[in-house]
Amino acid sequence: MFSRLFAPRATAHAHCDLPCGVYDPAQARLEAESVKATQEKYQANEDAHFRARAIIIKEQRAEAVKHHISVLWSDYFKAPHFEKYPQLHQLVNDTLKAASAAKASTDPATGQALLDLIAEVDKIFWETKQG
């Protein structure tokens, strides 16, 4: 009886997780900026408790970068994008690897390398929005 009472009355279907147009590499960039800033703060502070907290935050933000880039790759970019930008698969892979490297490092250079790759993804993303 309860199953019939609470059964859905309509089924909805969507072609993506979110409404079109909400994708933006800016989410990944903001998280990567946090990674780099946290790496810089880690380097500038000798307090063990501060450093432990910085590592936790940096690793969380780097994981968020990986999530946002993965969503762009799997949900936003489509076959025509990969045809027009044959380097896109490798760029996304390199960006994900850079996020992992930044997650594992306290060197701000890894954070900057991640930001540089996100900038390349961002450039392609906005080109796809224009055409």
Secondary structure, DSSP 8 states (H G I E B T S, - for coil): -HHHHSS-S-----SSSS-TT---THHHHHHHHHHHHHHHHHHT---HHHHHHHHHHHHHHHHHHHHHHHHIIIII--HHHHHH-TTHHHHHHHHHHHHHHHHT---HHHHHHHHHHHHHHHHHHHHHHH-
